[in-house]
């Protein structure tokens, strides 16, 4: 495998150096700084990672797309995505790589072994909605559709670029758009929420619901019904 690890970040000077340095043990690392105002980029460079900087904050989806475009200029065939805020343990990357021998998308699930009680309530609600819908469309019993810790094949990474979303909706949309083309799998991961403030509000949750009844999603549901 020729592995690239893409880490989208925004104001994560505290954690990014350690996350990137640990990730470099398993492949090349591209950190995309999405308009940070702190020392995120500087600290990422100290780790030895390749760093790309957005001058303005464009959204996590946009940062991931930038990382994918950069990686596609090289010969990578396996893509790992993880957050740069210390929530995800890069030492779990080998488990994702092993699963990718038989799957197109591997998701790091925070719920595979049960309920995550300390997850912010708005995030838990939006996750439950998206996960149930994507499970219905894909016919795979997903437990966590919004995890940022993922592994995908090159063809799926290329498909991610077609998503029209650059914000928090990106991670759900790419799964919906890919669901009838791929084999899913999950890896159980621990996640830290000790000092995190959730940025997903009630308004964001409503926007998720709007996303789910959009033409893009309804097309998949109608196709499933027709085949029944």
C-alpha positions in Angstrom: 0.0 0.0 0.0 1.1 3.5 -0.7 -0.6 5.4 2.1 -1.4 9.1 2.6 -2.9 10.5 5.8 -4.9 13.7 5.4 -5.5 15.8 8.4 -7.9 18.8 8.1 -7.3 21.3 11.0 -8.5 24.7 12.3 -6.8 26.3 15.3 -5.3 23.1 16.6 -1.8 24.3 17.6 -2.0 22.3 20.9 -2.4 18.9 19.3 -1.4 18.9 15.6 2.3 18.4 16.0 1.8 15.2 18.1 -1.0 13.9 15.8 1.0 14.4 12.6 4.2 13.0 14.1 2.5 9.8 15.2 0.7 9.5 11.8 4.0 9.7 9.9 4.9 6.3 11.2 2.3 4.8 8.8 2.5 6.9 5.7 3.0 10.4 4.2 1.0 13.1 6.0 -0.8 16.1 4.5 -2.0 18.7 7.0 -4.5 21.2 5.5 -4.8 24.3 7.7 -8.2 25.7 7.1 -7.5 29.4 7.9 -6.1 29.0 11.4 -5.2 32.2 13.4 -2.8 30.4 15.7 0.4 28.4 15.2 -1.2 25.3 13.7 0.7 25.4 10.5 4.0 26.1 12.1 3.6 23.2 14.6 2.5 20.9 11.8 5.6 21.7 9.8 7.8 20.9 12.8 6.3 17.4 12.7 7.6 16.8 9.2 4.2 16.8 7.5 3.4 18.5 4.2 1.3 21.5 5.1 -1.2 23.3 2.8 -2.8 26.5 4.1 -6.1 28.0 3.3 -5.9 31.8 3.8 -9.5 31.9 4.9 -11.7 29.3 6.7 -13.6 27.3 4.1 -14.9 24.4 6.1 -13.7 20.9 6.9 -15.1 19.5 3.7 -13.1 22.0 1.6 -9.9 21.1 3.6 -10.4 17.4 2.9 -10.9 18.1 -0.8 -7.7 20.2 -0.9 -5.8 17.3 0.7 -7.3 14.8 -1.7 -6.4 16.9 -4.7 -2.8 17.2 -3.5 -2.5 13.5 -2.8 -3.9 12.6 -6.3 -0.9 14.3 -7.8 1.1 11.4 -6.5 0.8 7.6 -6.6 -1.1 7.0 -3.4 -3.7 4.2 -3.5 -4.9 4.3 0.1 -6.2 7.4 1.9 -6.6 7.8 5.7 -8.5 10.8 7.1 -8.4 11.8 10.8 -9.0 14.9 12.9 -6.1 16.9 14.2 -7.5 17.8 17.6 -6.3 14.8 19.5 -9.6 12.9 19.4 -8.2 10.1 17.2 -5.3 7.8 17.9 -3.0 7.5 14.8 -1.7 4.3 16.2 -5.0 2.7 15.1 -4.2 3.3 11.4 -2.8 -0.2 10.8 -6.2 -1.6 11.7 -7.8 0.6 9.1 -5.2 -0.5 6.5 -5.9 -4.2 7.3 -9.7 -3.7 6.9 -9.2 -1.9 3.6 -8.0 -5.2 2.0 -11.6 -6.2 1.8 -13.5 -2.8 2.0 -13.7 0.4 0.1 -14.6 2.6 3.1 -13.6 1.9 6.7 -15.1 4.1 9.4 -13.8 4.5 12.9 -16.9 4.0 15.0 -17.4 5.5 18.4 -20.6 3.4 18.9 -19.5 0.0 17.8 -19.2 -1.2 21.4 -22.1 0.8 22.7 -23.4 4.3 23.4 -20.9 7.2 23.8 -22.4 8.9 26.8 -20.3 12.0 26.9 -20.9 13.0 23.2 -22.6 16.5 23.0 -26.4 15.9 22.6 -26.8 17.8 19.3 -24.0 15.8 17.8 -25.5 12.5 19.0 -28.9 13.4 17.5 -27.5 14.4 14.1 -25.4 11.3 14.1 -28.3 9.0 14.8 -30.3 10.5 11.9 -27.6 10.3 9.3 -26.4 6.8 10.4 -29.9 5.3 10.1 -30.5 6.8 6.7 -27.1 5.8 5.3 -27.6 2.3 6.8 -30.9 2.1 5.0 -29.4 3.2 1.6 -26.2 1.1 1.9 -27.8 -2.0 3.5 -24.8 -2.0 5.8 -25.5 -1.8 9.6 -23.4 1.3 10.2 -23.1 2.6 13.7 -21.3 5.9 13.2 -21.7 8.0 10.0 -20.1 11.2 11.2 -16.7 9.9 12.5 -13.8 11.9 10.9 -11.5 8.9 11.3 -11.8 7.0 8.0 -9.9 5.0 5.5 -10.8 4.8 1.8 -9.5 3.5 -1.5 -8.3 5.8 -4.2 -11.4 5.5 -6.3 -13.5 6.5 -3.3 -11.3 9.5 -2.5 -11.7 10.7 -6.1 -15.5 10.3 -5.7 -15.4 12.5 -2.5 -14.4 15.4 -4.7 -17.9 15.4 -6.3 -19.6 16.5 -3.0 -21.1 20.0 -3.3 -20.6 20.6 0.4 -17.6 22.2 2.0 -18.9 22.4 5.6 -19.8 19.8 8.3 -22.3 18.2 5.9 -19.5 16.9 3.7 -18.8 13.8 5.8 -22.4 12.6 5.6 -22.9 13.5 2.0 -19.9 11.5 0.7 -21.2 8.4 2.4 -24.7 8.8 0.9 -23.2 9.5 -2.5 -20.9 6.4 -2.3 -23.2 4.0 -0.6 -24.5 2.1 -3.6 -21.0 1.6 -5.0 -18.9 0.4 -2.1 -18.3 -2.1 0.6 -18.3 -0.6 4.1 -16.6 -1.8 7.3 -16.1 -0.3 10.8 -13.3 -0.2 13.4 -14.1 0.5 17.0 -12.3 3.7 18.2 -12.2 5.6 21.5 -12.8 9.3 21.3 -12.1 12.1 23.8 -14.6 14.8 24.5 -13.2 16.1 27.8 -12.6 19.7 26.9 -14.3 20.0 23.5 -17.1 22.5 22.9 -19.6 21.2 20.3 -20.0 23.4 17.2 -23.1 21.6 16.1 -26.2 23.6 17.1 -29.9 22.9 16.8 -29.8 24.9 13.5 -27.1 22.6 12.2 -29.2 19.6 13.1 -32.1 21.0 11.1 -29.8 21.5 8.2 -28.9 17.9 8.4 -32.5 16.9 8.1 -32.9 19.2 5.0 -29.9 17.5 3.5 -31.5 14.1 4.0 -34.7 15.1 2.1 -32.7 16.8 -0.7 -32.9 15.5 -4.3 -29.5 13.9 -3.9 -30.6 11.7 -1.1 -34.2 11.0 -2.4 -32.7 9.7 -5.6 -31.0 6.9 -3.7 -34.1 6.1 -1.7 -36.3 6.0 -4.8 -33.9 3.7 -6.5 -34.0 1.3 -3.5 -37.8 1.3 -3.5 -38.0 0.6 -7.2 -35.8 -2.4 -6.8 -37.9 -3.9 -4.0 
